Amino acid sequence: MAILSLAQIYLSNRLATYGRNLKLIEKEIALIEERNSQVKSETASRGGLAKLEDMALEKGFNKNPMVKNLSSKVPVALNP
């Protein structure tokens, strides 16, 4: 009988511990979901990529800048 009582106490303790851990995990999930919501809202308020592209063009960024290749087949030091 004593063994059963000890087993019941042990199992009750384990269940209480699991319940506490579950509550902590649920709280962490809620915080992550809230932060995710905030990030989505910030992204939406910025208007997406099209608005970001317009803002970049207004600040002087080029959409398709001409690329110049400055490398030569012969090292610069050997050119006359």
DSSP file (Angstrom, degrees, kcal/mol; ACC not computed):
  #  RESIDUE AA STRUCTURE BP1 BP2  ACC     N-H-->O    O-->H-N    N-H-->O    O-->H-N    TCO  KAPPA ALPHA  PHI   PSI    X-CA   Y-CA   Z-CA
    1    1 A M     >        0   0    0      0, 0.0     4,-1.9     0, 0.0     5,-0.1   0.000 360.0 360.0 360.0 -38.5    0.0    0.0    0.0
    2    2 A A  H  >  +     0   0    0      1,-0.2     4,-2.4     2,-0.2     5,-0.2   0.855 360.0  55.4 -65.2 -34.8    2.9    2.4    0.8
    3    3 A I  H  > S+     0   0    0      1,-0.2     4,-2.4     2,-0.2    -1,-0.2   0.911 107.3  49.1 -65.2 -41.6    4.4    1.8   -2.6
    4    4 A L  H  > S+     0   0    0      2,-0.2     4,-2.4     1,-0.2    -1,-0.2   0.893 110.5  50.9 -64.9 -39.2    1.2    2.8   -4.3
    5    5 A S  H  X S+     0   0    0     -4,-1.9     4,-2.2     2,-0.2    -2,-0.2   0.915 111.1  47.8 -64.4 -42.8    1.0    6.0   -2.2
    6    6 A L  H  X S+     0   0    0     -4,-2.4     4,-2.5     2,-0.2    -2,-0.2   0.892 111.6  50.7 -64.4 -40.1    4.6    6.9   -3.1
    7    7 A A  H  X S+     0   0    0     -4,-2.4     4,-2.7     2,-0.2    -2,-0.2   0.901 110.1  50.0 -64.1 -40.8    3.9    6.2   -6.8
    8    8 A Q  H  X S+     0   0    0     -4,-2.4     4,-2.4     2,-0.2    -2,-0.2   0.911 111.5  48.0 -64.6 -42.1    0.8    8.4   -6.6
    9    9 A I  H  X S+     0   0    0     -4,-2.2     4,-2.2     2,-0.2    -2,-0.2   0.920 112.9  49.0 -63.5 -44.1    2.7   11.3   -4.9
   10   10 A Y  H  X S+     0   0    0     -4,-2.5     4,-2.3     1,-0.2    -2,-0.2   0.934 113.2  46.0 -61.4 -47.5    5.5   10.9   -7.5
   11   11 A L  H  X S+     0   0    0     -4,-2.7     4,-2.5     1,-0.2    -1,-0.2   0.882 111.4  52.2 -65.5 -38.5    3.1   11.0  -10.5
   12   12 A S  H  X S+     0   0    0     -4,-2.4     4,-2.1    -5,-0.2    -1,-0.2   0.909 110.0  49.3 -63.0 -41.4    1.2   13.9   -9.0
   13   13 A N  H  X S+     0   0    0     -4,-2.2     4,-2.2     2,-0.2    -2,-0.2   0.918 111.1  49.3 -63.7 -44.3    4.4   15.9   -8.6
   14   14 A R  H  X S+     0   0    0     -4,-2.3     4,-2.6     1,-0.2    -2,-0.2   0.908 110.7  50.3 -62.6 -42.7    5.4   15.1  -12.3
   15   15 A L  H  X S+     0   0    0     -4,-2.5     4,-2.4     1,-0.2    -1,-0.2   0.897 109.8  50.2 -63.6 -40.2    2.0   16.2  -13.6
   16   16 A A  H  X S+     0   0    0     -4,-2.1     4,-2.1     2,-0.2    -1,-0.2   0.902 111.2  49.3 -64.4 -40.3    2.2   19.4  -11.7
   17   17 A T  H  X S+     0   0    0     -4,-2.2     4,-2.4     2,-0.2    -2,-0.2   0.923 111.2  48.9 -64.2 -44.9    5.7   20.1  -13.1
   18   18 A Y  H  X S+     0   0    0     -4,-2.6     4,-2.3     1,-0.2    -2,-0.2   0.882 110.1  52.3 -62.1 -38.8    4.5   19.3  -16.6
   19   19 A G  H  X S+     0   0    0     -4,-2.4     4,-2.1     2,-0.2    -1,-0.2   0.901 109.6  48.4 -64.0 -41.3    1.6   21.7  -16.1
   20   20 A R  H  X S+     0   0    0     -4,-2.1     4,-2.0     2,-0.2    -2,-0.2   0.919 112.3  48.6 -65.1 -44.2    3.9   24.5  -15.0
   21   21 A N  H  X S+     0   0    0     -4,-2.4     4,-2.2     1,-0.2    -2,-0.2   0.888 109.4  53.3 -63.0 -38.7    6.2   23.9  -17.9
   22   22 A L  H  X S+     0   0    0     -4,-2.3     4,-2.6     1,-0.2    -1,-0.2   0.907 107.3  51.1 -63.2 -42.3    3.2   23.9  -20.3
   23   23 A K  H  X S+     0   0    0     -4,-2.1     4,-2.2     2,-0.2    -1,-0.2   0.905 109.7  50.2 -62.1 -41.9    2.0   27.3  -18.9
   24   24 A L  H  X S+     0   0    0     -4,-2.0     4,-2.1     2,-0.2    -1,-0.2   0.906 111.7  47.8 -63.1 -41.6    5.4   28.8  -19.4
   25   25 A I  H  X S+     0   0    0     -4,-2.2     4,-2.4     2,-0.2    -2,-0.2   0.904 110.7  51.2 -66.2 -41.5    5.5   27.5  -23.0
   26   26 A E  H  X S+     0   0    0     -4,-2.6     4,-2.1     1,-0.2    -1,-0.2   0.886 109.8  50.6 -63.3 -38.0    2.0   28.9  -23.7
   27   27 A K  H  X S+     0   0    0     -4,-2.2     4,-2.0     2,-0.2    -1,-0.2   0.912 110.4  49.2 -65.2 -42.6    3.1   32.3  -22.4
   28   28 A E  H  X S+     0   0    0     -4,-2.1     4,-2.3     1,-0.2    -2,-0.2   0.893 109.6  52.0 -64.4 -40.3    6.1   32.3  -24.6
   29   29 A I  H  X S+     0   0    0     -4,-2.4     4,-2.6     1,-0.2    -1,-0.2   0.910 108.0  51.8 -61.2 -42.9    4.0   31.4  -27.6
   30   30 A A  H  X S+     0   0    0     -4,-2.1     4,-2.0     1,-0.2    -1,-0.2   0.902 110.0  48.8 -62.0 -41.5    1.6   34.2  -26.9
   31   31 A L  H  X S+     0   0    0     -4,-2.0     4,-2.3     2,-0.2    -1,-0.2   0.901 112.2  48.4 -65.1 -41.2    4.5   36.7  -26.7
   32   32 A I  H  X S+     0   0    0     -4,-2.3     4,-2.5     2,-0.2    -2,-0.2   0.903 111.0  50.3 -66.3 -41.5    6.0   35.4  -30.0
   33   33 A E  H  X S+     0   0    0     -4,-2.6     4,-2.0     2,-0.2    -1,-0.2   0.885 110.3  50.5 -64.0 -38.2    2.6   35.7  -31.7
   34   34 A E  H  X S+     0   0    0     -4,-2.0     4,-2.0     2,-0.2    -2,-0.2   0.923 111.7  47.0 -64.9 -44.6    2.2   39.2  -30.4
   35   35 A R  H  X S+     0   0    0     -4,-2.3     4,-2.4     1,-0.2    -2,-0.2   0.893 109.9  53.9 -64.5 -39.4    5.6   40.2  -31.8
   36   36 A N  H  X S+     0   0    0     -4,-2.5     4,-2.3     1,-0.2    -1,-0.2   0.895 107.6  51.3 -60.9 -40.7    4.8   38.5  -35.1
   37   37 A S  H  X S+     0   0    0     -4,-2.0     4,-2.3     2,-0.2    -1,-0.2   0.908 108.9  50.6 -61.6 -43.9    1.7   40.6  -35.3
   38   38 A Q  H  X S+     0   0    0     -4,-2.0     4,-2.5     1,-0.2    -2,-0.2   0.910 110.4  49.0 -62.2 -43.0    3.6   43.8  -34.7
   39   39 A V  H  X S+     0   0    0     -4,-2.4     4,-2.3     2,-0.2    -1,-0.2   0.904 110.9  50.1 -65.4 -41.2    6.1   42.9  -37.4
   40   40 A K  H  X S+     0   0    0     -4,-2.3     4,-2.4     1,-0.2    -1,-0.2   0.904 111.1  49.8 -62.8 -40.5    3.4   42.2  -39.9
   41   41 A S  H  X S+     0   0    0     -4,-2.3     4,-2.3     2,-0.2    -2,-0.2   0.916 110.5  49.0 -64.9 -43.7    1.7   45.5  -39.1
   42   42 A E  H  X S+     0   0    0     -4,-2.5     4,-1.2     2,-0.2    -2,-0.2   0.902 112.0  49.6 -61.8 -41.4    5.0   47.4  -39.5
   43   43 A T  H  <>S+     0   0    0     -4,-2.3     5,-1.1     1,-0.2     4,-0.5   0.912 111.8  47.9 -64.4 -43.2    5.5   45.7  -42.9
   44   44 A A  H ><5S+     0   0    0     -4,-2.4     3,-1.1     1,-0.2    -1,-0.2   0.872 107.8  55.4 -66.9 -36.6    2.0   46.5  -44.0
   45   45 A S  H 3<5S+     0   0    0     -4,-2.3    -1,-0.2     1,-0.3    -2,-0.2   0.779 101.3  58.5 -69.4 -24.6    2.3   50.1  -43.0
   46   46 A R  T 3<5S-     0   0    0     -4,-1.2    -1,-0.3    -3,-0.3    -2,-0.2   0.634 111.3-124.0 -79.1 -13.0    5.5   50.5  -45.1
   47   47 A G  T <>5 -     0   0    0     -3,-1.1     4,-0.8    -4,-0.5     3,-0.3   0.589  42.7 -95.3  85.8  10.9    3.4   49.5  -48.1
   48   48 A G  H  >< -     0   0    0     -5,-1.1     4,-1.7     1,-0.2     5,-0.1  -0.251  67.3 -38.9  80.2-167.0    5.4   46.5  -49.3
   49   49 A L  H  > S+     0   0    0      1,-0.2     4,-2.6     2,-0.2    -1,-0.2   0.827 129.9  59.6 -70.1 -34.4    8.2   46.4  -51.9
   50   50 A A  H  > S+     0   0    0     -3,-0.3     4,-2.0     1,-0.2    -1,-0.2   0.926 109.2  43.6 -62.5 -44.4    6.6   48.8  -54.4
   51   51 A K  H  X S+     0   0    0     -4,-0.8     4,-2.5     2,-0.2    -1,-0.2   0.890 112.4  53.3 -67.8 -38.6    6.5   51.6  -51.9
   52   52 A L  H  X S+     0   0    0     -4,-1.7     4,-2.1     1,-0.2    -2,-0.2   0.896 108.2  50.6 -62.7 -40.2   10.1   50.8  -50.8
   53   53 A E  H  X S+     0   0    0     -4,-2.6     4,-2.3     2,-0.2    -2,-0.2   0.916 110.1  49.8 -63.4 -43.5   11.2   50.9  -54.4
   54   54 A D  H  X S+     0   0    0     -4,-2.0     4,-2.2     1,-0.2    -2,-0.2   0.907 110.2  50.4 -61.6 -42.4    9.6   54.4  -54.8
   55   55 A M  H  X S+     0   0    0     -4,-2.5     4,-1.4     1,-0.2    -1,-0.2   0.898 109.9  50.7 -63.3 -39.9   11.2   55.6  -51.7
   56   56 A A  H  <>S+     0   0    0     -4,-2.1     5,-2.5     1,-0.2    -2,-0.2   0.911 109.8  49.7 -64.9 -42.6   14.6   54.4  -52.9
   57   57 A L  H ><5S+     0   0    0     -4,-2.3     3,-1.4     1,-0.2    -1,-0.2   0.889 108.3  53.7 -63.5 -38.9   14.2   56.2  -56.2
   58   58 A E  H 3<5S+     0   0    0     -4,-2.2    -1,-0.2     1,-0.3    -2,-0.2   0.826 106.4  53.1 -63.4 -31.6   13.2   59.4  -54.4
   59   59 A K  T 3<5S-     0   0    0     -4,-1.4    -1,-0.3    -3,-0.2    -2,-0.2   0.389 128.2 -96.1 -88.0   4.4   16.5   59.2  -52.4
   60   60 A G  T < 5S+     0   0    0     -3,-1.4    -3,-0.2     1,-0.3     2,-0.2   0.513  73.9 144.2  99.7   4.0   18.6   58.9  -55.5
   61   61 A F      < -     0   0    0     -5,-2.5     2,-0.3    -6,-0.2    -1,-0.3  -0.538  46.8-126.8 -74.6 144.6   19.0   55.1  -55.9
   62   62 A N        -     0   0    0     -2,-0.2    -1,-0.1     1,-0.1    -5,-0.0  -0.725   4.1-147.0 -93.1 142.3   19.1   53.9  -59.4
   63   63 A K  S    S+     0   0    0     -2,-0.3    -1,-0.1     1,-0.3    -2,-0.0   0.955  94.3   7.4 -71.9 -49.6   16.8   51.1  -60.5
   64   64 A N  S    S-     0   0    0      2,-0.0    -1,-0.3     3,-0.0     3,-0.1  -0.701  82.8-166.0-132.1  80.5   19.2   49.5  -63.0
   65   65 A P        -     0   0    0      0, 0.0     2,-0.3     0, 0.0    -4,-0.0  -0.334  29.9-104.6 -69.1 149.8   22.5   51.2  -62.8
   66   66 A M        -     0   0    0      1,-0.0     2,-0.5    -2,-0.0    -2,-0.0  -0.583  34.7-142.4 -73.1 131.6   25.0   50.7  -65.6
   67   67 A V        -     0   0    0     -2,-0.3     2,-0.5    -3,-0.1    -1,-0.0  -0.843  12.0-160.9 -99.5 129.2   27.8   48.3  -64.4
   68   68 A K        -     0   0    0     -2,-0.5     2,-0.7     2,-0.0    -2,-0.0  -0.940   9.2-145.5-112.0 129.3   31.3   49.0  -65.6
   69   69 A N        -     0   0    0     -2,-0.5    -2,-0.0     1,-0.1     0, 0.0  -0.838  15.5-178.0 -94.5 118.4   33.9   46.3  -65.5
   70   70 A L        +     0   0    0     -2,-0.7     2,-0.2     2,-0.1    -1,-0.1   0.419  46.3 107.8 -97.1   0.2   37.3   47.7  -64.6
   71   71 A S        -     0   0    0      2,-0.0     2,-0.3     4,-0.0    -2,-0.1  -0.507  49.3-164.0 -80.7 149.5   39.3   44.5  -64.8
   72   72 A S        -     0   0    0     -2,-0.2     4,-0.1     2,-0.1    -2,-0.1  -0.835  31.1-116.4-125.1 166.2   41.6   43.8  -67.7
   73   73 A K  S    S+     0   0    0     -2,-0.3    -1,-0.1     2,-0.1    -2,-0.0   0.840 103.7  53.5 -72.1 -32.0   43.3   40.7  -69.0
   74   74 A V  S    S-     0   0    0      1,-0.1    -2,-0.1     2,-0.0     5,-0.1  -0.861 101.0-103.8-103.6 136.8   46.7   42.0  -68.2
   75   75 A P    >>  -     0   0    0      0, 0.0     3,-1.4     0, 0.0     4,-0.5  -0.244  29.7-117.7 -56.7 147.7   47.5   43.3  -64.7
   76   76 A V  G >4 S+     0   0    0      1,-0.3     3,-1.1     2,-0.2    -3,-0.0   0.829 111.2  61.8 -58.2 -36.6   47.6   47.1  -64.5
   77   77 A A  G 34 S+     0   0    0      1,-0.3    -1,-0.3     3,-0.1    -3,-0.0   0.761 103.5  50.0 -65.3 -24.6   51.3   47.2  -63.4
   78   78 A L  G <4 S+     0   0    0     -3,-1.4    -1,-0.3     2,-0.0    -2,-0.2   0.549  85.9 104.3 -92.5  -7.3   52.3   45.5  -66.7
   79   79 A N    <<        0   0    0     -3,-1.1    -3,-0.0    -4,-0.5     0, 0.0  -0.522 360.0 360.0 -74.1 139.3   50.4   48.0  -69.0
   80   80 A P              0   0    0      0, 0.0    -1,-0.1     0, 0.0    -3,-0.1   0.505 360.0 360.0 -73.2 360.0   52.6   50.6  -70.7
